[in-house]
């Protein structure tokens, strides 16, 4: 039988490609993957040779992906994920124990199943206890030692912003993941046409919330009157009230259910809103290998969710 010669893509080069596109610079990617900038350039040239076609084209003063580059990027994510999953599965096949994970409500449905599935395939003997809740509860669990890893909205209190800048308060250790634009959210079916001079109807949590505070601050600056027409202790209640047309609420684009939609500030004559930092909080600076692996999977799944459902730039 005649052997067929096949091209084997370099996983390390694919990892560098992903890092470069994520960070917007191959110089920054070099720091992440622990290689020199020239080594990264050599990896990209090798990928182009293996692909047999250019992966990049000139775009202004920078570079942009060609159609082949876009295809390569999509496969690179899958190949690197599968490589990492295989390595951790082999190395961690005998690991056992439990991990306590906390997530914001909007990530429970879109992110949690994928994270649990990926982790279970690599570490079938490790049990994950997941809780879906709001920031205050998740941070309290971290402080009390009842949660190992949590995904939180990091600008909910001034202390969190200081931690992101490199300071650690108490047992919390924070890694900033993304800056997520806030957006106005209303019914997907009920047309919203406020009468001139009428207060803007708002749907809000029954406790302090940074999203609501940002919305009311923006309205006050714009001189727009507002009033709370419905309050709820949970996100599901906000979605139901917004879907029914009882008022507008403010969240990110993550996890929006079918009954609501993000409103364009320009088209809806609403003030622009700021961004909210999304962060991963650990109970300690150094965590067991299985917790760090879960953190890696969480980052990857969040990146996939951002590309699929997340806010546009």
Secondary structure, 3 states (H helix, E strand, C coil): CCCCCCCCCCHHHHHHHHHHHHHCCHHHHHHHHCCCHHHHHHHHHHHHHHHCCCCEEEECCEEEECHHHHHHHHHHHHHHHHHHHHHHHHHCCCCCEEEEEEECHHHCCCCHHHHHHHHHHHCCCEEEEEEECCHHHHHHHHHCCCCCEEEEEHHHCHHHHHHHCCCCCCCCEEEEEEEEECEEEEECCCCCCCCCCCCEEEEEECCCCHHHHHHHHHHHHCCCCEEEEEEECCHHHHHHHHHCCCCEEEECCCCCCCCEEEECHHHHCCCCCCEEEEEEEECCCCCCHHHHHHHHHHHHHHHHHHHHHCCCC
